[in-house]
Structure formats: structure tokens, C-alpha cells
Amino acid sequence: MPKYLVQANYVGEGVKGLLKEGGTSRRAAAEKLIKSLGGTMEAFYYAFGETDAYIIADLPDNASMAAIALTVGASGAVTVKTTVLMTPEEVDVAAKKTPTYRPPGQ
């Protein structure tokens, strides 16, 4: 199952909701959302700085992750940035491929 890193930031009403409901409630909501599409949540952490929360999740496919990002983004309470994660073995497979490529201007 593909693995994803989700970086989330609470905005506007999302910050108020976090203050009202607490961190564990929002973690439970994220886990329920991921499970609703056949996925599992590996980790959920809050952080200081540019990003409010980091989530690592396994989902069946990119379409499932896109559905989560679209649904959460449409709420207007949270923004998300998603990164597809790869295992070292997947990188090994990629390194053995030989695509044809011509750099710009050459």
C-alpha cells in the first residue's frame, strides 16, 4: 500500500476547533477519515513552526489520498501538503530503470 506524509496546518475556524476539541480528538478524526478509505494511520504528531501536524498514512492508492486532501482542503479549516513516500527497495527498482531523456538545450 502506498505511504504518504501529510503536513497539515489549521487555519481560521480550524484553530478554534483544535482549541475546543483538543489534539487527541483531531487525531481520532484523522484516523477515522483514513480508515474510511481503507487506509491506516502509522503516526500523527503535532509540531512547532511552519507545520502544525505531521501524519504518516498508508492508503490503497493515490486517488484515495487525493480524496482525503480534497475533502480536508474543502473544509477551509485545514490546509494540507502531501508527499508520496518510497521505501529504499522502491528506490532500488527506480535506480535500475533506464529511461530515455534529453536535457533541455542538448
Secondary structure, DSSP 4 states (H G I P E B T S, - for coil): --EEEEEEEE-THHHHHHHHH-HHHHHHHHHHHHHTTT-EEEEEEE-SSS-SEEEEEE-S-HHHHHHHHHHHHHHSSEEEEEEEE--HHHHHHHHH-------TT-
